């Protein structure tokens, strides 16, 4: 096996495209307000989905343990 390369989440080209469309059209150096609110909305939506999925998965796992796992195994910590 060869040496593994470090995996980066985004390549330079992807950063260039993202920054190009996040900046305001004028020569201002700040991110446009619409892009900021869009990013904030998407981040909140994804965070909400993650919280709901984790709580649902935890509930299903507890139900599975209660319904399927025999009592003897439950006492041993399974």
N, C-alpha and C positions, 0 to 999 in steps of 0.2 A: 504494500500500500504506500502511496505517495504521501507527502506532507499535505495535511488538510489546509485549505485556504480559509481565512476568516470570512465568515458569512456576514455581510452587512445588509441591513434591512432595505436600504435604498441606494441605487447607483447614482453617480453624479448627474447623469442625464435626467433621471426622475426628479432630483432636487431642482434642477434648472427649470424643468417644465412646471413644477409646482410653484416655485417662487415667481415665475413669469406671470402666472394667472392670479396669484394672491396679491401682488402689488397693485396699487391704484394706477390708473392710466396716466395721471399727471405725474410730474416729476417728484411728487412727494415720496418720502422714504418710509411711510407707514403703510400697513396693510389696510386694504379697503374695508370699510365698515360692514358691507354686505358679506364679504368673504369671512370676516370674523364671526358674524352671527350665524352664518351657515355652518362653519366649523364647530361652533359651540353647540348648535342644535344637533348635529350629527354625533358629537361626543356624548351629549346627554342621552340621546336615544340608544346608543350602543351600550353605555353604562347601565341603563335601565334594563335592556335585554339581558345583559350578563347577570345582573342581580336576580332577575326573575328566573332565568334558566338554572342558576345555581340553587336557588331555594326550592325549585320544583324537583331538581335532581336529588337533593337531600331528602325531600319528602318521599319520593319514590323509592329511594334506597332503604329508608326506614320501614316503609310498608313492605318491601320485598323481604327484609329480614324478619319482620313480624309474621308474615304469611307463609313463607317458604322454608326458612331455616328451622330445623327441628329444635325443640326445647333444649335437648342435651348439648347441642353445639352452641346455642346462645349462652348457656351457663359457662362455657369454656372461653367465651369472648369472641366468637365469630360474628 
